Amino acid sequence: MTDLQLNLPWHASDPVAMTLATLYAQTVRTDPAIRDMVEGARGLTETDDGFYAAMREAFMPVTPDFGALLYQLIRATQARTVVEYGTSFGLSTLFLAGALRDLGAGHIITTEIEPAKAARARQHWEQAGVSDRITCRIGNARQTLAADLPATIDFVLLDGAKTDYLPVLKLLEPRLRASALICADNTGMTGARAFVDYVEDPANGYVSAALGTLALNEFHPTRLLMWRGAGGHA
């Protein structure tokens, strides 16, 4: 588990790159054993109650390649308002915030159900020098993202409990600007099935592309969506 190849969009001396390199190294050391304990010894899967609480010490980050894709999409679309569901220890947020920093504008609202994870994420953002780009809300995303959102949302990252992907997306839909992008990680998991079925129906307003990244010899299915509007019209 030591062969994780980083594909970071910054020079190695950049504070964001340095922070991410440290955190990915920690991920490789800690996450496999935690996952083996939770999924193996305890028999929990991502659709079981208690799974994410049991994984509270795990980083569970996006793959480095997926993070690089997030960076590219933010830069290419010049997104300014970003919403992230599922902060964890804040690695994906670092890719997003680093892109906004390089654009010179923009802000992220991210939400995390575990207070201890949110606290550690804030430390990582401070270390990387991008905390001014981020607001972290603590609690269930169905409540934290139900109000006080930007008038329009340019970009969304879904990377929390897969069974909540669809409810969270529907919360955000009224604020999505035309051609807003939505990235959803690990959409091959059972809990994401309702979400995938919904976004694959053109009548619901999305153009959907199935993508994936490779890390540590494991394939991670993802979805990239563009919002066309209710009824599927551009």
N, C-alpha and C positions, 0 to 999 in steps of 0.2 A: 504493500500500500504506500510505497514511497515514490512512485513514478508519476505523480500528478504533474502534468505539464501546464504551466501558467501561460496564458495568452492575454497579457494585460495591455491596455491601450496607452500606457504611460511609460516614461523612462523609469528604470529601477529605483532611481533616487527620489522620485516623486512621493510625497507623503501618503497619497492614496495607494500607490503601488506597494510601498513598503508595508503599510498596514495590512493590505490584502495578502501579501506574500506570507507574513507572519501568521495570519488567521487561517489561511489554507493549510499551512504546515501543521498547525494545531488540529485542524479538522481531520487530516490524515491520521494523526496519532490517536485521536479520541473517538471519532464517530463510529468506526467499525465495531468496536467492542460494545459501545452503548446499544447500537442497533441489534447486535447479536443477542444481547441480554433481553432487550425489549421484545424483539420478534421471535427469538429462539426460545430462551428460557421461560419467558412469560407468555409467549404465544399471541401477542397483540399485533394487529395490523392497523393500517392507517384509517380504516373505517370504524375501529373499535373505540368506545368511550375509554378515555384514559391514555390513549396512545401518545398524544402530543404532550400531556403532562409527564408521562414516563420518559419522553425524549427531551426534557427541558434542559439537560446538560449537553445535548448534541448541537452542533453548529447547523447542520442540515442546509448548507448553502447551495446556491445555483452553481452549476459547473463554470469554470473559468471562461470557456468558450461562450456559454450563454450570457455570462456577464459582459463579455466583449460585444456580443450582439446588442445587448441593452444599451451599451454606450453608443454604438454606431447608430442605432435607431433614434435615440434622443438627439444626437448631434445632427443627423440627416434631416429630421423633421423639425428641428429647432423647438422642441417641446418646452413649454414653460411651466405648465401645471401637471404634476405627476402624483398619482395615487398608487401606493403599494399595499397589498394585503399580505401580511405575513413577514414581519421584520426579522424574527429570530435574532441572531447576533449581529445583524446589520451588514453582512457582506454584499448582498444584492443592492442594498441602499447605497453602499459606497460607489458602486458602478454608476448608479443613477445620479448621485450627488456630484461625482467627479465629472460627469458629462455636463451637468448644469453649471458647475464651476467653470469649466472650459468654455462654455457658451457665454458666461458672464451674466446670466439671468436665470430665474426660475426657482421653484420651491417644490418640495416633496411632502406629502402627508402620508405617513406610514402607520400601520397599526399592528400591535402585538398583544396577544392575550396573556402572556406570562410576564409579570412585572420584572422578574429577575433578568430575563432575557433582554427586555427593553433597556434596563439599566446598563447592562454590558454593551449593548449596541451603542448607546450614547457615548460610552467611554471610547469605543473604537472610532466613532465619528469625530470626537474631539481630537484624538490622536492623529487622524488623517487631515484635520483642519477644514472639515466641510460641515460641521454641525449647524452652522448658520443657514444651511440650505434645507434643513430637515425639521419637521414637526412630527413627533411620535405620540400617538394616542394609545393608551393602554386599556384593554378590555376586548370584549367580543366585537368583531368587525361589524356585525349586524346592527350594533348600537353605535360604535365609534364612527362609522361612516354613514350614519343615517341623517346627519345634519352638519351644518357648518363646513360645507364643501365649496371649492371655487365655483364661480358662475359657469365656467367651462373647464373641462378636463381634456388635456391633450394626450396623455399617456397613462396606461394602467399596467401594473405588474401584479399578477395573481400567483402567490407562492405560499399559501397557508394550507389549512385543512381543505382537502379536495371537495368534500361534500358541501362546503360553503362557497365554492367558486361561483355557482350560478346565482345564489341569493345575493352575494356581494356585487356581482356584475349587474344584476337588475337594480340594485340600489344606485349604482353609478350611471346607468344608462341615460337618465334625464339630463345629465350634465355633460355627456360626451359631445365634443365638437364633431362636426362632419369630418370624416377621415381620421378620427382618433385611432390610435393603435392600442391594442391590448395584447400583452404577452402572458401566457399561462404556462407554468412549469409543471412537469411530471403529469401530463394529462393522460398518460397511459394507465394510471392507477384507477382501481375500481370506483373510488369515490367521485371521480371526475366524469363519469359516464353521462350523467344528466346534463352537465355543462357542455360536453362535446356534442351531444345530440341537439342541444338548443342552438349552438352557434353554427352547426352544419346546416341548419334549416334556413335557406335564403330569406324566407319570409320574416325572420327575426332581425334582419338588418345587418348581418355580418358577412364579410368575405373572410374565409377561414383557410389557413395553410398549415398542414401538419409538418413540423420540423423535428429536429432532434440534435442532441450533442452527445459526444463521447467523453467520458472521464473515468479513469481507473478501469478501463475495459468494460464499462457498463454504458448501455445506451439509455439516454434520458429523453423520452418523447415530450415535445412541447407544441404549443399552438401559437401562431401569430395571427391576430385578427385585425381587420379594419372595420370601423363602424360606418355603415352607409345610411343609417337612419331607420326608424320604424317602418316596417313594410318592405325593407330591403332596397329602398331607392336612394341613389346618390344625392 
